[in-house]
Amino acid sequence: MANVNIKKKEFLNSIKCLTQDGEMLNMFRNNWQGREDFAKTFIIPFHGEINFNNWWDGVDADGFCEVLNELAKEAEIIIIEINSPGGDPIATSLITAKIKKLTESGIEFIAYISGEALSGAYAVANECAAIFLAHNLCVIGSIGAYFEFRDFSEKYKKEGISVIEVYSQYSAEKNLAIRKALEGDFSEIEKEADKIALMFREDVIRNRGIDADSIVFKGNHYYSEEAILLKLADGIIDLEKIIF
């Protein structure tokens, strides 16, 4: 399969149509030669943390959307092969919006989970017409949201560094959630996390038909068989079964 780092344009050259000679698809070569129905089906890897401008192996949202736009010129079916812990919610939202738009244009997306699809990665899978798992130990779910930030104030004190912030009188609410959190009041930042979690939940309810009071919306993750029972996925299947 192509390198998982998709931030570079040359990644486009490593994407393999199923009628081409790709490393991952060698085992299918004798079966698909000459079959025109595979000519417009593509597999694209979705590995690592979701972010912007990743300099390590991961999913760069802008680059991934660029790849989808290129594939959309020829594809009828796009299989997204996912092994990702999730990542930045804004980057994730950019990708899910692109999948929605291309779905509306007539392209069918299928999610194929080869390892994990957690948090934002599950949000991406959720926008596909079907979600299949490669084996019994796939881990999916973690539907929810949280924020992480670091307080270096004690470290700065020890180093004799003072950080002084002065806000305009017209900017009383700028960075309010973070400022309150640094003072020990997490109410505002919890509200922001709640907004993201609720939007995530509504997307899953709409696409997967899961009840709003389902246990899956508490943020836990699930292995393959339980995930299927909870309607988070559609089945365990070999990739060649999807293709053929």
C-alpha positions, 0 to 999 in steps of 0.5 A: 500500500502507499505510504501512510503520509498523505501530505505530499502531492506525490501521494497521488501517484502512489494511489492504485486503481484496482485495475492497476498493479498495486502491492496490496492488490497483487493477490487479486491480479488474476481475478480482476484483469479485464473486468471493467467494473473495477476500473472506477473503484479506489482504495485510499489509506487513512492512517495516523493522527488527523491534523493539519500539515502533519510532519509525521506519519498521519492524515493531513486534512487539506492533503486528504481532501485534495486526494479525494478531489482528484479521485472524484474525477474518475471514481464511482466507489472509494474505499477508505482504509482506516487505522487512526486514533482520531485527532483535531476536530476541525481537521476532521470536520473538513474531511467529513464535509468533503465526503458528504459533498462527494457522496451527494455528487454520486460517489459511494464511500466505504469505510474499511477498518484495518486496526482502529477508528476512534473519535475523529476517525470514527466520524470519518467512517460514519460518513461512509455508506458502510463500515466493515472491519478486517478482523475481531480485534478492530477497535472503534468508537470513542464518540465524544470530545475533550480538550487538552491544554498545558499550564506552564505557570509553575514552571515559569515561576521557578524560572523567574518568567512572568507572563502578562496578558492585557486584553482590550476593553472590547475583548472581554470574552477573548480566550475566556474559556482558557482563562477560566480553566487556568483559574480552575473553572472548567465550565466554559471549556466543558460547554465547548466540548459539549457542543462538539460531542453533541454534533458528533452524536447527532451525525452518528444517530442520523447515519447509523440509526442508533438510539440517542440514549445508546451506551455508545455515546458515553465515549467508550470504544468497542472491539469488533463483535460488540461494535457490530451488535451496537450498530457501530459497524456492519460486519467483519469481512475480508477486503477482497469480499468487498471488492468482489 
